[in-house]
């Protein structure tokens, strides 16, 4: 379970404050976050992942309080319990699809890249329709295929929470649906919670819940 | 290990950029070492040969040109002296004159016309074949033989001095009869012939068909442009070779003098001190010693320039790595977001830098070893050109 209480974050030098009194995401829940650009949707993902530290409030993932952790612990938490899917895929051009999927193993503290991890990567890739394409570099893959690789990378460490930031934003309608199907199916396989920022309103009915993010944003100095 | 894998993957993917960085770093590392190796080799080669050559007689003018030509067969040649000057020395009984005629070349190697005493004076041994014996025979220096892939039984042709001068020197095909053992000196880069053979190349001596009309008496000479002049000396035509003019006027580039003792050397030097005398005697050790002193003064300047250029190049490499880091900010950000452990990015950049420097170091080492192994030949070539 992901639980946010009385979270308050002010951008350094910024002109508004993000305030979230209370937000709970149940295990396996699929939640969409919508709202106008610049309202801090990505900031919410960063606050939950411990990339950004709030001025006040708490973020809990399971029994761990992210806001009480030091930097190293937050990094370890992200590597082990949180999967990220980005709008621009953020794949490394110099690595093959297989090595991109296994990238978290190469950079995370304590992660061991062994045969079982490699087998899991193959299995995950096959389930995402990437069989036979794992030796290709991102430049040799279509956009839809690149996002599938990014999805596999987010899921390879079997995270409890998947954060998707406009994951379908750069894809054509057919690929949007396919990627969302995969995102739902694979997170469901792993029992992970999905929190997805999106502008695609036609996709919203497929989520368990939709949060209108504009309700959390208040101008600096206003009462929360 | 992971940082190493990622670094290698990155460098391989951006191979052109990596190659440029490696080559620049290799050059920065190797240039000072190579210059030091070559300078030390030059100093040794210059001084050893100069110390082993007591006196050189030649045309008055640049002492350095005379020394470089007589010792290293360099392109810098003063006006020739004549065999009469060798005869003068011979007549004094104060030392042994060894004539050198270095006016010609073949296949990029200097043809050195000399007397048989030269080989004994320099301690040159024949490794293959035999010593030159008759007109038209040549003995190859070790490096020349290796470079041209020639040995006893083969031939080399002297280079014509001017292709368009019909009255000029014609090429002569020389019969190779032997190859000298390597010495690591300028002798390895030369083709030795008898001094008389060099005069044949110069056109002073030649061989041709009979010039008497059929059935004519010895007074009826019918020589014309139609007469065939031999361009190779063989057993069949060697008797037809002859020289024109006064032998004492035949040119030599320089004359090595081997005085009987110090007293003889002093007397000989004293006889050629007059600045009006068109001929001079030099002490190679003094001339080369002055040159070496200048080289090492220049080396100090070279070191400073190398330091500045090296610093600038290192700064350029650093800038390239820094720009690469900036260009990869998105990648770094992704790594951070998905939980890269602290210092991972630094380890990645460090691994890339270390790999580049290690490969560059290996290349620099290989270049240095290659230069060191062939230092003698390189120095010999540098001194001869």
Interface residues (C-beta under 8 A of the other chain):
Chain A: X49 X51 X71 X72 X75 X76 X77 X78 X79 X80 X82 X83 X84 X86 X90 X92 X93 X94 X95 X99 X103 X104 X105 X106 X107 X108 X109 X113 X137 X153 X154
Chain B: X2 X5 X6 X9 X10 X12 X13 X14 X330 X331 X334 X335 X336 X337 X338 X339 X340 X341 X342 X344
